[in-house]
């Protein structure tokens, strides 16, 4: 399935950048947040392309897409709250819950996580 490797690669890069941003402050944090936002757009675009390429979409694929969006939203909210000095722990907890769910769905679904398909 074309696009899977790119989609997963961008997710890995985004998660790494997300955690690297916890060590940053000021201008470097803002730059990292902008890079993350570009990755959000690319991840959503490749995710939509992958979803449209599935011949028999069922509810689990839709749920995985929604949970994937939840991961992105929780990452963004964590970053924004943290950059403004506001409490962000609840969004970080949501990130971990959604991240585990999206991984479990990714391994469960028939398309699975194909790195070299």
SEKOLTI-663404 format. One line per 2 residues: number of its first residue (from 1); their letters; for each residue y, z, x of N, C-alpha, C, CB. Coordinates in steps of 0.02 Angstrom, whole numbers. Each point is the difference from the previous one (the first is absolute). Glycine has a CB too. Layout:
N
NUM	a	Y:Z:X:Y:Z:X:Y:Z:X:Y:Z:X | ...;
END
This chain:
117
1	xx	-59:0:43:59:0:-43:61:0:45:-61:61:-94 | 101:-113:90:60:-5:41:52:51:-19:-22:-120:13;
3	xx	52:150:37:52:48:-13:-22:72:6:50:-83:-72 | -116:95:71:-25:68:4:18:33:66:-93:-31:-77;
5	xx	82:-6:132:14:27:66:74:17:7:-96:-66:48 | 138:21:-72:73:12:4:19:60:-41:19:-122:17;
7	xx	-47:127:-77:17:55:-46:-20:67:32:-16:-76:-100 | -44:80:126:-23:62:30:39:16:64:-114:-20:-48;
9	xx	128:-31:87:39:10:62:69:28:-15:-63:-94:54 | 95:68:-106:66:25:-18:-4:72:-25:36:-116:-28;
11	xx	-89:133:-10:-8:68:-23:-8:48:59:-54:-43:-105 | 13:23:154:-10:43:59:66:10:36:-119:-41:11;
13	xx	156:-14:0:65:5:33:48:44:-39:-18:-114:48 | 19:107:-114:45:40:-42:-17:74:4:12:-98:-76;
15	xx	-75:115:73:-20:71:3:19:30:69:-95:-22:-82 | 83:-17:135:19:24:67:76:10:4:-98:-61:50;
17	xx	136:12:-73:73:7:0:24:57:-43:9:-122:19 | -42:133:-75:18:55:-45:-5:67:37:-40:-67:-99;
19	xx	-15:77:135:-8:63:35:43:4:64:-116:6:-46 | 128:-62:78:46:0:57:70:19:-22:-70:-89:56;
21	xx	89:69:-116:68:15:-25:12:75:-8:-1:-110:-59 | -52:150:55:9:72:-5:30:30:63:-96:4:-79;
23	xx	90:-39:135:27:23:64:72:-26:11:-116:4:46 | 140:-46:-91:65:-31:9:54:32:-43:-58:-106:27;
25	xx	119:98:-4:58:23:-39:56:-51:8:-33:122:15 | 83:-116:-56:60:-41:6:-12:-74:-7:43:87:73;
27	xx	-13:-125:-27:-1:-73:-4:-70:-28:9:116:-2:43 | -156:31:1:-68:-25:10:-43:9:-62:11:26:122;
29	xx	1:28:-160:-35:11:-63:19:-54:-50:-4:124:22 | 68:-140:-26:23:-51:-48:-31:-68:17:108:63:-16;
31	xx	-112:-80:81:-29:-64:20:-74:-1:-18:83:-9:95 | -118:63:-83:-71:4:-18:-9:-7:-75:-21:74:99;
33	xx	65:-43:-138:-5:-6:-73:11:-72:-22:41:119:-11 | 5:-155:44:11:-71:-17:-62:-42:16:124:15:21;
35	xx	-154:-2:36:-61:-36:18:-55:14:-50:32:5:122 | -38:59:-142:-49:19:-51:11:-39:-65:-9:114:52;
37	xx	71:-122:-71:16:-35:-63:-20:-73:4:94:79:-20 | -85:-110:77:-23:-70:9:-76:-2:-7:99:-27:76;
39	xx	-133:75:-45:-73:3:-6:-22:12:-72:-6:43:118 | 43:-2:-155:-17:10:-71:-2:-67:-37:53:115:3;
41	xx	-1:-154:7:4:-65:-34:-57:-45:20:124:10:-4 | -139:-13:69:-55:-43:23:-68:25:-26:67:-27:102;
43	xx	-76:92:-104:-63:28:-25:-8:-15:-74:6:91:87 | 47:-83:-125:-3:-15:-72:-15:-74:-10:81:93:-25;
45	xx	-48:-137:64:-12:-72:-7:-72:-19:16:120:-20:29 | -146:46:27:-69:-17:17:-50:32:-49:34:-9:121;
47	xx	-17:68:-146:-43:32:-49:-4:-40:-65:29:110:50 | 28:-136:-72:1:-42:-60:-41:-64:12:114:46:-32;
49	xx	-106:-75:92:-39:-61:16:-75:15:-1:96:-43:70 | -115:99:-42:-71:19:-1:-25:12:-71:13:51:114;
51	xx	27:-18:-153:-19:15:-69:-8:-64:-41:60:110:8 | -15:-157:3:-4:-63:-37:-59:-43:23:124:3:-15;
53	xx	-148:9:76:-57:-37:26:-67:25:-24:69:-24:98 | -70:78:-135:-64:28:-25:-17:-35:-65:22:113:55;
55	xx	-83:-138:-59:-19:-38:-59:-14:44:-61:-47:-85:76 | 19:144:-65:-15:44:-58:35:67:9:-113:-57:-17;
57	xx	177:58:1:39:61:6:-22:50:-54:98:-64:48 | -111:125:-27:-16:52:-49:51:57:7:-124:-31:2;
59	xx	114:83:-41:47:56:0:6:36:66:-26:12:-119 | -28:-12:158:2:34:64:48:-34:49:-118:39:-19;
61	xx	119:-106:17:47:-36:43:72:14:-20:-86:-89:17 | 98:92:-82:67:16:-25:18:71:20:-14:-80:-97;
63	xx	-33:126:91:12:70:20:15:4:74:-77:41:-92 | 41:-79:133:13:1:72:70:-26:15:-123:-16:23;
65	xx	145:-36:-59:67:-26:10:53:52:-19:-43:-116:-23 | 32:151:-32:47:51:-22:1:58:49:-20:-33:-119;
67	xx	-38:55:143:-3:54:48:32:-21:66:-105:44:-55 | 96:-108:74:33:-26:60:75:3:-6:-97:-75:19;
69	xx	123:59:-77:72:7:-12:21:73:4:-1:-103:-71 | -41:147:45:14:72:3:5:23:73:-61:17:-110;
71	xx	17:-43:153:3:17:72:68:-20:28:-125:-15:11 | 146:-46:-26:64:-26:25:58:42:-25:-49:-116:6;
73	xx	49:131:-70:55:39:-30:2:70:31:-10:-65:-108 | -48:96:116:0:68:29:22:-1:73:-92:32:-79;
75	xx	75:-84:116:24:-6:69:76:-7:2:-109:-54:33 | 134:11:-76:73:-12:-2:37:64:-20:-20:-121:-28;
77	xx	-5:155:-23:34:60:-23:-4:56:52:-28:-32:-118 | -29:36:153:-5:49:54:52:-14:54:-123:14:-23;
79	xx	129:-77:42:48:-19:52:72:12:-21:-81:-86:40 | 97:67:-102:69:9:-24:18:74:-6:-9:-109:-62;
81	xx	-35:148:32:14:71:-8:7:34:69:-63:1:-109 | 18:-19:155:3:28:67:65:-18:36:-125:-4:5;
83	xx	146:-60:-12:61:-22:34:62:35:-27:-54:-110:21 | 51:131:-84:57:35:-31:-4:76:7:9:-95:-80;
85	xx	-63:118:113:-8:71:10:-22:38:-62:86:-9:86 | -115:-26:-134:-24:32:-61:-75:12:4:92:-55:-66;
87	xx	-118:99:24:-72:13:1:-40:-63:-17:22:119:-34 | -73:-133:74:-39:-60:-9:-76:13:-4:90:-62:60;
89	xx	-109:125:-58:-71:18:3:-39:-28:-59:32:104:62 | -4:-103:-122:-37:-24:-59:-15:-74:6:56:88:-70;
91	xx	-10:-127:99:-13:-71:8:-50:-13:56:116:-24:-40 | -117:67:91:-49:-7:54:-70:15:-27:88:32:85;
93	xx	-93:18:-129:-65:16:-32:-22:-59:-43:28:124:1 | 19:-152:-39:-17:-59:-41:-24:-58:44:85:37:-86;
95	xx	-52:-46:144:-21:-53:46:-73:9:18:117:-9:45 | -136:69:-24:-69:12:22:-50:-11:-57:42:81:85;
97	xx	-25:-58:-145:-45:-10:-58:-9:-74:-14:37:110:-48 | 19:-146:44:-3:-71:-15:-34:-39:56:105:11:-68;
99	xx	-92:7:130:-30:-34:57:-76:6:-1:104:22:67 | -129:38:-80:-72:10:-4:-29:-40:-58:12:116:51;
101	xx	21:-115:-108:-24:-37:-59:-3:-75:14:48:88:-74 | 4:-116:106:1:-72:13:-54:-18:50:124:-4:-25;
103	xx	-138:46:73:-54:-13:48:-68:2:-35:70:48:93 | -80:3:-135:-63:5:-36:-12:-61:-45:10:125:3;
105	xx	42:-146:-39:-6:-60:-41:-12:-62:42:75:53:-85 | -43:-56:143:-9:-57:44:-72:-6:25:119:11:34;
107	xx	-151:44:-20:-69:-2:23:-49:-11:-58:31:74:95 | -11:-53:-155:-45:-5:-58:-2:-69:-31:24:118:-21;
109	xx	31:-152:18:4:-64:-35:-41:-54:35:113:32:-42 | -139:-80:4:-42:-52:29:33:-40:57:-54:-8:-111;
111	xx	118:-4:106:34:-35:53:2:43:63:70:-63:-85 | -67:128:75:-3:48:55:56:-9:50:-121:3:-16;
113	xx	110:25:74:48:-8:54:-31:-47:49:51:116:-16 | -32:-180:12:-29:-52:42:50:-15:55:-66:-49:-95;
115	xx	49:68:156:45:-13:55:-8:-70:29:-2:121:25 | -58:-146:-26:-12:-66:30:-41:-43:-47:5:51:115;
117	x	21:-61:-176:-38:-37:-50:19:-68:-3:-12:97:-63;
END
